[in-house]
Amino acid sequence: MIIVTGGAGFIGSALVAELNAQNQNDILIVDRLESDEKWKNLRKLRFADYVEADDFYDMLAAGDIDWPVQAILHMGACSDTWETDCSYLVRNNYECTKVLANWAVEEGIRFIYASSAATYGNGELGFTDDEDTIEDLKPLNMYGYSKQLFDLWAKRTGVLENIVGLKYFNVFGPNEYHKGSMRSFIIKAYEQIRDTDQVKLFKSYHPDYADGEQRRDFVYIKDAVDMTLFFLANPDVNGLYNVGTGNARTWVDLANAVFAAMDKKPKIEFIDMPDHLREKYQYFTQADMQKLSHADYKLDPTSLEDAITDYVQNYLQKDEFLGA
């Protein structure tokens, strides 16, 4: 059995969809469905059982896990970069991950967890997934720091030598519909263009970047899933790894690709960035993908234009989800 925590969420449900495509249905999904719409991500998936996260951790504490577990894909976390309850983030993103990692290592279970590119902060130290330098990183928000806390703990205790942490960059694609303000800008741009025939982008407040020329490493969910499952198939590869494309693209590139996918003429308006975002805004991110390539992964990410076309035309316009 494979346990996927956060299995009803964006990346988690996409992983389950691909595992299903590979004829793997012996999957336990662990999540907190609560009151949002992510339950819809489950409807096209095949899995053995679903357990609420609090119940699962209670079972784990009581020693009541009796499934023959092959691997844990730990995607469950609060991914809200504007969450201000630091104690909640520590409990949910740090403490729970420690519990699962310790159990997995003790039981000889493959453990792959979601770290984040948010750990890199403003990028002044680069975006290289080198465990030797993670102590120097300065995340810009508590979400990023909660991920950093676990990366540091895993390195300090030696656990990182036996598990995999994945630093996901700007992942977008189907099954992110429930994420509210944390959805990718691709879906927000699609909705703006659909409703108003134009899109709004933030002005730049950095002298090195013109309006709309801020750059991010945007990675399609299908590529992120492929990279993640590479580690499931290669249990001897451990440590921290970036999940991105290695190619930074501008917000204008992104907007133009959405317009093209919708067969509409580009019309972009630049608006003021809210004050509370300006000090925490990343003007540039670009994953260094050499480490993953050196692990014999063939890096061939979908281009931004092709990925957005697939997302818009085969999912957003059809109200579709990933799955069989």
Sequence and secondary structure as in RCSB ss.txt:
>XXXX:A:sequence
MIIVTGGAGFIGSALVAELNAQNQNDILIVDRLESDEKWKNLRKLRFADYVEADDFYDMLAAGDIDWPVQAILHM
GACSDTWETDCSYLVRNNYECTKVLANWAVEEGIRFIYASSAATYGNGELGFTDDEDTIEDLKPLNMYGYSKQLF
DLWAKRTGVLENIVGLKYFNVFGPNEYHKGSMRSFIIKAYEQIRDTDQVKLFKSYHPDYADGEQRRDFVYIKDAV
DMTLFFLANPDVNGLYNVGTGNARTWVDLANAVFAAMDKKPKIEFIDMPDHLREKYQYFTQADMQKLSHADYKLD
PTSLEDAITDYVQNYLQKDEFLGA
>XXXX:A:secstr
 EEEETTTSHHHHHHHHHHHHTT   EEEEE  TTSSGGGGGTT   SEEEEHHHHHHHHHTT   S   EEEE 
 S   TT   HHHHIIIIIIHHHHHHHHHHHHT EEEEE  GGGGTTSTT     GGGGGG   SSHHHHHHHHH
HHHHHHHTGGGGSEEEEE EEE TT GGGGGGS HHHHHHHHHHHHS EEEE   STTS TT  EE EEEHHHHH
HHHHHHHH TT  EEEEES S  EEHHHHHHHHHHHTT    EEEE   HHHHTT  SB     HHHHHTT    
   HHHHHHHHIIIIITTT  S  
